[in-house]
Amino acid sequence: MRGRQTPPLCCTDTMPDAQRRTASVAVVGYGLAGRVFHAPLVTTTRGLRLDAVVTSSPERAAQAAADHPGVEVLASVDEVWRRGYDLVVVATPNSSHVDIAGAALAAGSAVVVDKPLATDAASARALVAASQAAGGRLTVFQNRRWDGDFRTVRRLVDEGALGRVVRFESRFDRWRPSVTDRWRDRGDPALGGGLLLDLGSHLVDQALVLLGPAVRVYAEVDRSRGGALADDDVFVAIEHASGARSHLSASALAGEPGDRFRVLGDRAAYVKRGLDPQEAALRSGERPLPGVAWGTEPAAEWGRLVAGDRVEEVATEPGDYPAFYAAVVDWLDGSSPAPVDPADAVATAVVLDAARLSASEHRVVAW
């Protein structure tokens, strides 16, 4: 089926909220991404209406029906194309992102794809080309751009508090010594599991947003836990065109987590431990509802601005995952660009491909 132009949901950029047409949404996939992130954020965003969840698992179908009474639960994604929705959210295993997103674009829907956009850069480029042929209605859920700690890093850099940034150290450390039966750990590597594509997509995206394009990459990608078929311990070093460097890592075997961020500049450093609280809140059933404080950290978890003997606590900006889907509403209306340019996801995929090549050939990859 050929892609077709998808018109905005309203005819003017200045239409008041009361006159906007609510967009119908289908979430495809009801594992961690669909259940914890996308469905809750869609249902709490003004201008969006969750109409359908797609899952072939009877257990997840029952869970979706219990979580979202009145929402239709479909067993096959083919039903989505037949029924038609304004927005399709792709929250399935990584290897299926391109095919499902491409079919959604061809059916005339706008599409949100959970990160990574694709398992390799060539596939990512092909999907972006398909989206352009269909009117450019594609964006990517790089939600950790809206982590409170990363928002704080960006603010400090923009304000010049760190001076010229020379190194950006960022890590996701977890203690998960036992390999699970999930596809991310033990499944066929062709499914796109492993930390390089999972947390690495966040780490690289943040580094590129903060410091700009990459020109060289060195990486170490390992399977450290017995029985793991997918990588569970990764390190990626990026040299940016600006001359700054990023040192990024993720591990499932970090019994003692390191700093979440350590950002070194020629005026000061910013050091931050702990994780943004939004994922934990969503997992526990909390929702970003009006009048409810969201994404805030207690003062005990704030980071520090350090310059020799000078140490200053820095209040963490509130995390704001809801901002992504609020921006999606404006994008659907035609009043603003996509919240994440899919070209950014291609740039991230290029770095991840280079990291995989660097690790396998034990060399620096440059372009």
C-alpha beads as a LAMMPS data file, in Angstrom:
LAMMPS data file: protein, C-alpha beads

367 atoms
366 bonds

1 atom types
1 bond types

-500.0 500.0 xlo xhi
-500.0 500.0 ylo yhi
-500.0 500.0 zlo zhi

Masses

1 110.0

Atoms # bond

1 1 1 0.000 0.000 0.000
2 1 1 1.352 3.411 -0.890
3 1 1 1.809 5.985 1.865
4 1 1 -0.609 8.911 1.767
5 1 1 -0.519 12.391 3.224
6 1 1 -2.023 12.597 6.710
7 1 1 -3.653 15.987 7.293
8 1 1 -3.501 17.726 10.670
9 1 1 -6.374 16.934 13.011
10 1 1 -7.513 20.540 12.823
11 1 1 -7.256 23.222 10.258
12 1 1 -5.520 26.027 12.145
13 1 1 -2.450 26.344 14.345
14 1 1 -4.300 28.673 16.729
15 1 1 -7.428 26.620 17.357
16 1 1 -8.383 26.677 21.078
17 1 1 -8.119 23.418 23.041
18 1 1 -11.901 23.243 23.341
19 1 1 -12.227 23.069 19.553
20 1 1 -9.516 20.481 18.926
21 1 1 -10.596 17.039 17.853
22 1 1 -9.388 14.348 20.240
23 1 1 -7.005 11.936 18.495
24 1 1 -7.748 8.221 18.574
25 1 1 -4.762 6.111 19.662
26 1 1 -3.840 2.442 19.347
27 1 1 -0.945 1.124 21.442
28 1 1 0.635 -1.929 19.815
29 1 1 2.351 -4.086 22.424
30 1 1 1.573 -4.347 26.137
31 1 1 4.860 -5.366 27.703
32 1 1 6.925 -2.984 29.799
33 1 1 6.894 -0.124 27.280
34 1 1 3.209 -0.280 26.411
35 1 1 1.876 -1.012 29.888
36 1 1 4.142 1.171 32.057
37 1 1 4.932 4.111 29.790
38 1 1 2.754 4.613 26.740
39 1 1 -0.748 3.637 27.803
40 1 1 -0.630 5.608 31.091
41 1 1 0.840 8.687 29.417
42 1 1 -1.668 8.576 26.553
43 1 1 -4.633 8.250 28.910
44 1 1 -3.504 11.240 30.983
45 1 1 -2.833 13.555 28.011
46 1 1 -5.531 16.007 27.009
47 1 1 -6.239 15.674 23.304
48 1 1 -5.522 11.939 23.122
49 1 1 -7.909 9.007 23.641
50 1 1 -6.687 5.440 24.064
51 1 1 -9.063 3.409 21.907
52 1 1 -7.190 0.138 21.445
53 1 1 -4.382 -2.001 22.812
54 1 1 -2.900 -4.772 20.682
55 1 1 -1.355 -7.860 22.247
56 1 1 -1.344 -11.522 21.263
57 1 1 -0.753 -12.629 24.876
58 1 1 -3.946 -13.682 26.706
59 1 1 -2.385 -12.693 30.034
60 1 1 -1.434 -9.225 28.798
61 1 1 -4.815 -8.838 27.117
62 1 1 -6.513 -9.495 30.457
63 1 1 -4.180 -7.013 32.134
64 1 1 -4.906 -4.347 29.512
65 1 1 -8.646 -4.837 29.900
66 1 1 -8.347 -4.510 33.676
67 1 1 -6.081 -1.460 33.448
68 1 1 -8.197 0.361 30.861
69 1 1 -11.888 -0.580 31.064
70 1 1 -13.739 0.180 27.854
71 1 1 -10.623 0.154 25.697
72 1 1 -10.768 -2.426 22.916
73 1 1 -8.109 -5.147 23.203
74 1 1 -7.103 -6.591 19.833
75 1 1 -5.177 -9.809 19.230
76 1 1 -3.732 -8.835 15.855
77 1 1 -2.118 -5.675 14.570
78 1 1 -3.935 -6.239 11.258
79 1 1 -7.086 -5.053 13.017
80 1 1 -5.429 -1.654 13.495
81 1 1 -5.057 -1.111 9.759
82 1 1 -8.644 -2.139 9.116
83 1 1 -10.116 0.144 11.763
84 1 1 -7.850 3.169 11.358
85 1 1 -6.508 5.372 14.163
86 1 1 -5.059 8.864 14.182
87 1 1 -1.973 7.724 16.087
88 1 1 -0.328 4.311 16.388
89 1 1 2.203 3.745 19.175
90 1 1 4.692 0.947 18.453
91 1 1 5.781 -0.632 21.753
92 1 1 6.735 -4.115 20.537
93 1 1 10.104 -5.951 20.543
94 1 1 12.798 -3.930 18.788
95 1 1 13.066 -6.124 15.709
96 1 1 9.426 -5.454 14.760
97 1 1 9.521 -1.657 15.030
98 1 1 10.285 -0.966 11.377
99 1 1 7.670 -3.315 9.903
100 1 1 4.841 -2.216 12.187
101 1 1 5.671 1.486 11.947
102 1 1 5.935 1.230 8.164
103 1 1 2.540 -0.444 7.947
104 1 1 1.007 2.214 10.210
105 1 1 2.406 4.994 8.029
106 1 1 1.082 3.278 4.902
107 1 1 -2.347 3.044 6.556
108 1 1 -2.347 6.820 7.063
109 1 1 -1.665 6.994 10.805
110 1 1 0.878 9.160 12.561
111 1 1 3.342 6.998 14.466
112 1 1 5.240 7.058 17.763
113 1 1 7.939 4.376 17.898
114 1 1 9.451 3.390 21.224
115 1 1 13.227 3.624 21.171
116 1 1 15.240 2.330 19.422
117 1 1 13.670 3.375 16.135
118 1 1 15.305 0.349 14.475
119 1 1 17.943 -2.252 15.255
120 1 1 20.439 -0.719 12.791
121 1 1 21.022 2.555 10.969
122 1 1 20.094 1.270 7.498
123 1 1 16.664 0.165 8.698
124 1 1 16.204 3.445 10.569
125 1 1 16.995 5.440 7.421
126 1 1 14.562 3.349 5.375
127 1 1 11.757 3.972 7.875
128 1 1 12.432 7.714 7.943
129 1 1 12.288 7.736 4.137
130 1 1 8.933 5.946 4.302
131 1 1 7.664 8.505 6.795
132 1 1 8.690 11.371 4.529
133 1 1 6.791 9.746 1.672
134 1 1 3.768 9.542 3.993
135 1 1 3.968 13.177 5.086
136 1 1 6.638 12.924 7.785
137 1 1 4.280 11.663 10.504
138 1 1 6.873 9.805 12.578
139 1 1 8.471 10.474 15.941
140 1 1 10.439 8.471 18.510
141 1 1 9.868 8.026 22.249
142 1 1 13.227 9.214 23.586
143 1 1 11.603 9.901 26.921
144 1 1 14.812 10.315 28.890
145 1 1 15.338 13.700 27.297
146 1 1 12.677 14.638 29.859
147 1 1 14.432 13.061 32.866
148 1 1 14.761 15.670 35.585
149 1 1 18.501 15.129 35.999
150 1 1 19.165 15.476 32.265
151 1 1 16.983 18.574 32.120
152 1 1 19.172 19.929 34.917
153 1 1 22.357 19.144 32.979
154 1 1 21.004 20.963 29.924
155 1 1 20.031 23.979 32.017
156 1 1 23.464 24.202 33.631
157 1 1 25.157 23.952 30.240
158 1 1 22.851 26.545 28.695
159 1 1 23.478 28.918 31.613
160 1 1 27.240 28.490 31.312
161 1 1 27.558 27.210 34.881
162 1 1 29.987 24.472 33.776
163 1 1 31.826 26.551 31.201
164 1 1 32.988 24.595 28.166
165 1 1 32.053 20.952 28.628
166 1 1 35.007 18.658 27.963
167 1 1 33.606 15.317 29.145
168 1 1 30.123 13.958 29.691
169 1 1 30.018 10.804 31.811
170 1 1 26.641 9.091 31.914
171 1 1 25.684 5.640 33.117
172 1 1 22.775 3.370 33.949
173 1 1 23.919 0.901 36.595
174 1 1 21.650 -1.902 37.717
175 1 1 22.033 -4.973 39.899
176 1 1 20.293 -7.788 38.043
177 1 1 22.658 -10.747 38.297
178 1 1 20.049 -13.314 37.263
179 1 1 19.170 -13.655 33.593
180 1 1 15.422 -13.448 32.992
181 1 1 13.399 -15.332 30.390
182 1 1 12.429 -12.089 28.667
183 1 1 13.468 -11.589 25.055
184 1 1 15.739 -8.707 26.129
185 1 1 17.944 -11.134 28.095
186 1 1 17.630 -14.622 26.727
187 1 1 15.840 -14.313 23.406
188 1 1 17.212 -14.623 19.913
189 1 1 19.747 -11.795 19.394
190 1 1 17.899 -11.008 16.156
191 1 1 15.049 -9.660 18.301
192 1 1 17.262 -6.704 19.179
193 1 1 17.691 -7.305 22.899
194 1 1 20.613 -6.302 25.065
195 1 1 21.685 -3.151 26.845
196 1 1 23.414 -1.537 23.863
197 1 1 20.098 -1.051 22.049
198 1 1 18.024 -0.646 25.197
199 1 1 19.721 1.746 27.607
200 1 1 22.380 2.581 25.034
201 1 1 19.719 4.278 22.908
202 1 1 19.012 6.652 25.797
203 1 1 22.663 7.234 26.662
204 1 1 23.706 8.024 23.104
205 1 1 20.665 10.188 22.392
206 1 1 21.341 12.309 25.479
207 1 1 25.020 12.677 24.556
208 1 1 24.207 13.808 21.010
209 1 1 21.530 16.230 22.223
210 1 1 23.956 17.758 24.718
211 1 1 27.218 17.819 22.753
212 1 1 26.327 17.455 19.092
213 1 1 27.372 15.058 16.309
214 1 1 29.805 12.192 16.835
215 1 1 32.920 11.670 14.711
216 1 1 34.620 8.719 16.452
217 1 1 33.387 5.809 18.555
218 1 1 35.090 3.183 20.688
219 1 1 33.101 0.530 22.538
220 1 1 33.219 -2.598 24.691
221 1 1 30.118 -4.805 24.542
222 1 1 30.020 -7.916 26.720
223 1 1 27.794 -10.746 27.903
224 1 1 28.908 -11.071 31.514
225 1 1 26.123 -13.097 33.171
226 1 1 25.946 -16.837 32.730
227 1 1 23.186 -17.800 30.297
228 1 1 22.794 -14.341 28.793
229 1 1 22.441 -14.350 25.010
230 1 1 22.252 -10.564 24.796
231 1 1 24.838 -8.020 25.930
232 1 1 24.505 -6.934 29.548
233 1 1 27.589 -4.778 30.129
234 1 1 28.519 -2.008 27.688
235 1 1 30.839 0.989 27.462
236 1 1 30.760 3.527 24.627
237 1 1 33.191 6.415 24.175
238 1 1 32.229 9.142 21.716
239 1 1 34.369 11.936 20.372
240 1 1 32.077 14.745 19.253
241 1 1 32.754 17.141 16.386
242 1 1 33.019 19.874 19.030
243 1 1 36.010 18.113 20.581
244 1 1 34.105 17.121 23.725
245 1 1 33.981 13.467 24.724
246 1 1 31.220 11.284 26.138
247 1 1 31.871 8.201 28.246
248 1 1 28.689 6.136 28.438
249 1 1 28.038 2.841 30.189
250 1 1 25.291 0.464 31.240
251 1 1 25.565 -2.696 33.290
252 1 1 23.305 -5.322 34.800
253 1 1 26.095 -6.306 37.199
254 1 1 26.587 -3.091 39.151
255 1 1 26.200 -4.096 42.772
256 1 1 27.310 -0.572 43.678
257 1 1 25.957 2.004 41.212
258 1 1 28.245 4.810 40.129
259 1 1 27.320 8.413 39.487
260 1 1 24.405 8.813 37.090
261 1 1 26.095 11.908 35.656
262 1 1 29.554 13.411 35.986
263 1 1 29.833 16.365 33.631
264 1 1 33.212 18.123 33.540
265 1 1 33.600 21.679 32.303
266 1 1 36.383 24.252 32.476
267 1 1 34.484 26.230 35.147
268 1 1 32.905 23.471 37.252
269 1 1 31.648 19.897 37.339
270 1 1 28.130 18.616 37.916
271 1 1 27.859 15.307 39.762
272 1 1 24.584 13.451 40.274
273 1 1 23.691 10.056 41.712
274 1 1 20.405 8.164 41.608
275 1 1 17.786 7.713 38.898
276 1 1 14.968 9.919 37.709
277 1 1 11.860 8.888 39.722
278 1 1 9.305 8.822 36.892
279 1 1 9.740 5.214 35.776
280 1 1 9.439 3.951 39.346
281 1 1 6.323 6.086 39.839
282 1 1 4.686 4.743 36.671
283 1 1 5.570 1.163 37.603
284 1 1 3.918 1.630 41.002
285 1 1 0.702 2.885 39.410
286 1 1 1.127 6.622 39.970
287 1 1 -0.114 8.862 37.175
288 1 1 0.730 12.443 36.133
289 1 1 -2.709 13.876 36.851
290 1 1 -3.646 17.562 37.253
291 1 1 -2.825 18.846 40.705
292 1 1 -0.431 15.975 41.455
293 1 1 3.273 16.735 41.913
294 1 1 5.159 14.792 39.270
295 1 1 8.797 13.943 38.665
296 1 1 10.166 15.794 41.675
297 1 1 13.188 14.682 43.678
298 1 1 13.785 15.235 47.401
299 1 1 16.651 17.547 48.286
300 1 1 18.683 14.599 49.599
301 1 1 18.999 13.321 46.007
302 1 1 20.008 16.579 44.339
303 1 1 23.269 16.792 42.452
304 1 1 26.223 19.044 43.203
305 1 1 28.055 21.747 41.303
306 1 1 31.715 21.387 42.265
307 1 1 34.745 23.578 41.536
308 1 1 37.609 22.610 43.825
309 1 1 36.622 23.528 47.375
310 1 1 33.390 25.170 46.224
311 1 1 30.421 22.815 46.437
312 1 1 26.868 23.899 45.705
313 1 1 23.738 21.750 45.808
314 1 1 21.656 22.044 42.650
315 1 1 17.909 21.464 42.779
316 1 1 16.912 18.867 40.194
317 1 1 14.460 20.068 37.573
318 1 1 11.154 18.152 37.707
319 1 1 11.052 15.217 35.320
320 1 1 8.438 15.660 32.624
321 1 1 7.594 12.576 30.548
322 1 1 4.063 13.968 30.043
323 1 1 5.637 16.760 27.969
324 1 1 6.389 14.256 25.209
325 1 1 2.758 13.355 24.543
326 1 1 1.608 16.942 25.104
327 1 1 3.989 17.832 22.265
328 1 1 2.570 14.950 20.207
329 1 1 -0.877 16.578 20.433
330 1 1 0.501 19.846 19.047
331 1 1 2.401 17.917 16.356
332 1 1 -0.769 16.095 15.288
333 1 1 -2.555 19.439 15.049
334 1 1 0.202 20.775 12.841
335 1 1 1.073 23.532 15.297
336 1 1 4.575 22.313 16.202
337 1 1 7.303 19.939 15.008
338 1 1 7.566 16.358 16.212
339 1 1 8.814 16.176 19.817
340 1 1 11.758 14.063 18.615
341 1 1 13.042 14.436 15.060
342 1 1 13.415 10.892 13.649
343 1 1 16.682 12.053 12.066
344 1 1 18.045 12.182 15.624
345 1 1 17.169 8.515 16.037
346 1 1 19.069 7.724 12.836
347 1 1 22.121 9.543 14.241
348 1 1 21.833 7.465 17.413
349 1 1 21.574 4.265 15.351
350 1 1 24.751 5.219 13.451
351 1 1 26.635 5.518 16.748
352 1 1 25.221 2.222 18.043
353 1 1 26.218 0.460 14.805
354 1 1 29.704 1.906 15.176
355 1 1 29.830 0.746 18.791
356 1 1 28.909 -2.787 17.780
357 1 1 31.606 -2.765 15.073
358 1 1 34.194 -1.266 17.405
359 1 1 33.555 -3.919 20.045
360 1 1 33.712 -6.792 17.564
361 1 1 36.888 -5.566 15.830
362 1 1 38.580 -3.973 18.867
363 1 1 39.184 -0.651 17.180
364 1 1 38.063 2.954 16.980
365 1 1 35.448 3.616 14.294
366 1 1 35.652 7.059 12.655
367 1 1 33.750 8.847 9.891

Bonds

1 1 1 2
2 1 2 3
3 1 3 4
4 1 4 5
5 1 5 6
6 1 6 7
7 1 7 8
8 1 8 9
9 1 9 10
10 1 10 11
11 1 11 12
12 1 12 13
13 1 13 14
14 1 14 15
15 1 15 16
16 1 16 17
17 1 17 18
18 1 18 19
19 1 19 20
20 1 20 21
21 1 21 22
22 1 22 23
23 1 23 24
24 1 24 25
25 1 25 26
26 1 26 27
27 1 27 28
28 1 28 29
29 1 29 30
30 1 30 31
31 1 31 32
32 1 32 33
33 1 33 34
34 1 34 35
35 1 35 36
36 1 36 37
37 1 37 38
38 1 38 39
39 1 39 40
40 1 40 41
41 1 41 42
42 1 42 43
43 1 43 44
44 1 44 45
45 1 45 46
46 1 46 47
47 1 47 48
48 1 48 49
49 1 49 50
50 1 50 51
51 1 51 52
52 1 52 53
53 1 53 54
54 1 54 55
55 1 55 56
56 1 56 57
57 1 57 58
58 1 58 59
59 1 59 60
60 1 60 61
61 1 61 62
62 1 62 63
63 1 63 64
64 1 64 65
65 1 65 66
66 1 66 67
67 1 67 68
68 1 68 69
69 1 69 70
70 1 70 71
71 1 71 72
72 1 72 73
73 1 73 74
74 1 74 75
75 1 75 76
76 1 76 77
77 1 77 78
78 1 78 79
79 1 79 80
80 1 80 81
81 1 81 82
82 1 82 83
83 1 83 84
84 1 84 85
85 1 85 86
86 1 86 87
87 1 87 88
88 1 88 89
89 1 89 90
90 1 90 91
91 1 91 92
92 1 92 93
93 1 93 94
94 1 94 95
95 1 95 96
96 1 96 97
97 1 97 98
98 1 98 99
99 1 99 100
100 1 100 101
101 1 101 102
102 1 102 103
103 1 103 104
104 1 104 105
105 1 105 106
106 1 106 107
107 1 107 108
108 1 108 109
109 1 109 110
110 1 110 111
111 1 111 112
112 1 112 113
113 1 113 114
114 1 114 115
115 1 115 116
116 1 116 117
117 1 117 118
118 1 118 119
119 1 119 120
120 1 120 121
121 1 121 122
122 1 122 123
123 1 123 124
124 1 124 125
125 1 125 126
126 1 126 127
127 1 127 128
128 1 128 129
129 1 129 130
130 1 130 131
131 1 131 132
132 1 132 133
133 1 133 134
134 1 134 135
135 1 135 136
136 1 136 137
137 1 137 138
138 1 138 139
139 1 139 140
140 1 140 141
141 1 141 142
142 1 142 143
143 1 143 144
144 1 144 145
145 1 145 146
146 1 146 147
147 1 147 148
148 1 148 149
149 1 149 150
150 1 150 151
151 1 151 152
152 1 152 153
153 1 153 154
154 1 154 155
155 1 155 156
156 1 156 157
157 1 157 158
158 1 158 159
159 1 159 160
160 1 160 161
161 1 161 162
162 1 162 163
163 1 163 164
164 1 164 165
165 1 165 166
166 1 166 167
167 1 167 168
168 1 168 169
169 1 169 170
170 1 170 171
171 1 171 172
172 1 172 173
173 1 173 174
174 1 174 175
175 1 175 176
176 1 176 177
177 1 177 178
178 1 178 179
179 1 179 180
180 1 180 181
181 1 181 182
182 1 182 183
183 1 183 184
184 1 184 185
185 1 185 186
186 1 186 187
187 1 187 188
188 1 188 189
189 1 189 190
190 1 190 191
191 1 191 192
192 1 192 193
193 1 193 194
194 1 194 195
195 1 195 196
196 1 196 197
197 1 197 198
198 1 198 199
199 1 199 200
200 1 200 201
201 1 201 202
202 1 202 203
203 1 203 204
204 1 204 205
205 1 205 206
206 1 206 207
207 1 207 208
208 1 208 209
209 1 209 210
210 1 210 211
211 1 211 212
212 1 212 213
213 1 213 214
214 1 214 215
215 1 215 216
216 1 216 217
217 1 217 218
218 1 218 219
219 1 219 220
220 1 220 221
221 1 221 222
222 1 222 223
223 1 223 224
224 1 224 225
225 1 225 226
226 1 226 227
227 1 227 228
228 1 228 229
229 1 229 230
230 1 230 231
231 1 231 232
232 1 232 233
233 1 233 234
234 1 234 235
235 1 235 236
236 1 236 237
237 1 237 238
238 1 238 239
239 1 239 240
240 1 240 241
241 1 241 242
242 1 242 243
243 1 243 244
244 1 244 245
245 1 245 246
246 1 246 247
247 1 247 248
248 1 248 249
249 1 249 250
250 1 250 251
251 1 251 252
252 1 252 253
253 1 253 254
254 1 254 255
255 1 255 256
256 1 256 257
257 1 257 258
258 1 258 259
259 1 259 260
260 1 260 261
261 1 261 262
262 1 262 263
263 1 263 264
264 1 264 265
265 1 265 266
266 1 266 267
267 1 267 268
268 1 268 269
269 1 269 270
270 1 270 271
271 1 271 272
272 1 272 273
273 1 273 274
274 1 274 275
275 1 275 276
276 1 276 277
277 1 277 278
278 1 278 279
279 1 279 280
280 1 280 281
281 1 281 282
282 1 282 283
283 1 283 284
284 1 284 285
285 1 285 286
286 1 286 287
287 1 287 288
288 1 288 289
289 1 289 290
290 1 290 291
291 1 291 292
292 1 292 293
293 1 293 294
294 1 294 295
295 1 295 296
296 1 296 297
297 1 297 298
298 1 298 299
299 1 299 300
300 1 300 301
301 1 301 302
302 1 302 303
303 1 303 304
304 1 304 305
305 1 305 306
306 1 306 307
307 1 307 308
308 1 308 309
309 1 309 310
310 1 310 311
311 1 311 312
312 1 312 313
313 1 313 314
314 1 314 315
315 1 315 316
316 1 316 317
317 1 317 318
318 1 318 319
319 1 319 320
320 1 320 321
321 1 321 322
322 1 322 323
323 1 323 324
324 1 324 325
325 1 325 326
326 1 326 327
327 1 327 328
328 1 328 329
329 1 329 330
330 1 330 331
331 1 331 332
332 1 332 333
333 1 333 334
334 1 334 335
335 1 335 336
336 1 336 337
337 1 337 338
338 1 338 339
339 1 339 340
340 1 340 341
341 1 341 342
342 1 342 343
343 1 343 344
344 1 344 345
345 1 345 346
346 1 346 347
347 1 347 348
348 1 348 349
349 1 349 350
350 1 350 351
351 1 351 352
352 1 352 353
353 1 353 354
354 1 354 355
355 1 355 356
356 1 356 357
357 1 357 358
358 1 358 359
359 1 359 360
360 1 360 361
361 1 361 362
362 1 362 363
363 1 363 364
364 1 364 365
365 1 365 366
366 1 366 367
